[in-house]
Amino acid sequence: MRRSHDQSETDSLLRASAREFAREREDARPDTAGNWRAFVEAGWPGMGLDEASGGLGADLHQCCLVLQEAGRALLTESAAADILLAPRLAQRAPAIAALMPALLDGKARFALAGAAETGFSLSADGRVTGRSALVPGADRATHLLFLAEAGEGARFCLAERGTGGLHIHPAPLLDGRTAARIDLDAADTDEMTVLCTGKEACGIAAELEALLLCGAASEGLGAFEAAFEMTADYVQTRQQFKQPLASFQAVEHTIADVYCELEKFRSLHMAMVSALSEGGTSSSMAVAHARLFHASNVVQAVGRLIQITGGIAVTEEYKLGRIYRRLQSDAALFGGVRRPIEILAGTPMAKPAPLH
Amino acid sequence: MASSAPDEHSQDITPMDDFFTAEERAFREIVRAEIAAMLPEHLARHTRSHLHMPREVMAEWNRILHSRGWSAHHWPKEFGGPGWTPIQRFIFESELARADAPPLSVFGIYLVGPTIFSFGSPEQKARYLPGILSGEEFWCQGYSEPDAGSDLARLRTTARRSGDKWIVNGQKAWTSEGHFADHMILLARTNMEVKPQAGLSLFVVPMDAPGITIQPVITIDGAHSVNSVFLDDVTLDASALIGEVDQGWTYAKFLLNNERTNNAQIHKSRREFDLLRARIETEKGEIPAAWRERVARIETDLAALEITVLRVLADETDGREPGAKAAILKVIGSQLQQAISELAMEVLGEEAVATGLPLANDNDGYGAYWAEKHLFRRVVTIYAGTNEIQKTIIAKTVFKG
């Protein structure tokens, strides 16, 4: 359990090395040949796996701080699913554990195509049909995870790329990343691995989805921090009327407002990571808080940073605009803000059941 | 955990829970049970329906807490506090709010007590601390003046030395609880020759001293909680001076930093929002769709404020410097208080403004209570250093790097 960021020395060391690695790769396109190789060599995919399985044994806080650094550098390679899903899956299913060497080698990459509000239905003869929302990084996935049906008849399935009836439709996002929609057209579950069924299937799907929301928020926090720092620097150096912009009260107060939002987001993020680490009763609420904040307050706050930066911020070359596009894209993914609002205010005395 | 009793609401499951250690959670169980056993029902009822606490309500609860040694929960042990950690204090405060315990007067417990045990003489400690601890003596704060609000250092009330006495002349503004306080802690100018901050001193003034005139000021909510206080040739003994002469500003600033988290008012906000939400859900079956997003945002802001306060306390415990956190807590805490009362007014609608009409709930006064709170609450972004002042402090801290 952490009560502040980077509480242990390992945290700080990990952050420093992740920051350096990310900075070097800041403008690498995800489809550049060999790009993922560098991540693999840096040990990113197996980061959260225990050392016995060939991983680095990082806890969730540490995995998330690495993702924060990825977000700070706006890395377009989506690593969240690789880093966060494998450790949880490996504990749960032997079929997945067998894939770990391939994951560590960068040859197997997972994507979660559908979880709680799945659009995948299961026919009586075991065929799955439906279409997913956009999934970041799913264009490069070798293994797709999805929940077919919900409730008692649910099945949590693993389908390899190339399974009959499985189609992956890549879609470039506003911010340079690529996502994909997954279509299943009467795909046969006999050709897949059913990892678990019923309540357990719904539970693990929800848990993995929470982890991905958490990973997105970690990246969002890194991007927000970068935006804030570059703007605070810029308004102190840019002069108008013979004085730095930072000396104007309107600019000071915007900086203060945005800083308050940044600290709030740091708090919500820390609480979410703690809750997911502890597997406590509060994790679905903590995820909803962070998600709602990430998909609305943070985007608005960066919009205000663009305002006080002025014209330069609306040029393609300036990073602040790219950060804004990243946050705007994230806000639209994962179903936007509808579900967190429903979780936090839709049910009287909202007390979502714990994930376990 | 499905229960509809308001006091079983989300305070039992909050993102904070994962922040607490097993020992801290056990501590919470203990104080929860003890508070439940100690708090008389009529005091809880009063707290749920009144904004301004009369002296006798605060005094009664102060006395009860004192009998358990819990009236000054953030004081060090040597001065009569329980010697809790910052996190334990947070838990205790949240349990008080959850039980609808009346707030204690902030001046004695939060402001004057720590000033006296930090800077006062042994005689002052012996004379004043017991009355603060027991709740038998009440205090008010003589800092602001008509021409010295945000710019407090410009205050003009003077204390002139005359033999072994001090002669005080001036006027104080916004004196909360001045009409029933026994003593005032007064900031007055003792040196005209130095820059404004450097020539101020702190004094203890008995409120029944000759030359003191108290004039009620009725606030926007129609209630009397603040006053103007005039001081005409008020004579004080040498023993009224706290600490060194001309050091008052240093003492006052030290204390503002000492109580970093109090202005966040997180526990009060959490509790009143839980009760408001429970009431809406009981009446309408659920949060009407039109307000769902607002409710979700307030829940999120409450969580953010709670965790931020805890982070500040954890920093304090581990000896890390929290930077501009005091100002941040003041800004986000006060904005949240207003967001809650604005939502309450909107949701309660006619019930909150037509207080004389028979409406829903047999007009139990809940609407009037929120109207009063909402109106008076305009002050929370103004007092204790306006939010504009706080934002300037935050920005300067950011720019300093």
Interface residues (C-beta under 8 A of the other chain):
Chain A: M1 R3 S4 A232 Q236 A246 Q249 V251 E252 H253 I255 A256 D257 Y259 C260 E263 K264 F265 R266 S267 L268 M270 A271 M272 S274 A275 S277 E278 G280 T281 S282 M285 A286 A288 H289 L292 F293 S296 V337 P340 I341 E342 I343 L344 A345 G346 T347 P348 M349 A350 K351
Chain B: M1 A2 S3 S4 H9 S10 I13 T14 P15 M16 D17 D18 F19 T21 R277 A278 E281 G285 E286 I287 W291 R292 E293 V295 A296 R297 E299 T300 D301 A303 A304 L305 E306 I307 T308 L310 R311 A314 D315 D318 R320 A324 K325 A327 I328 V331 I332 E388 Q390 K391 T392 I394 A395 K396 V398 F399
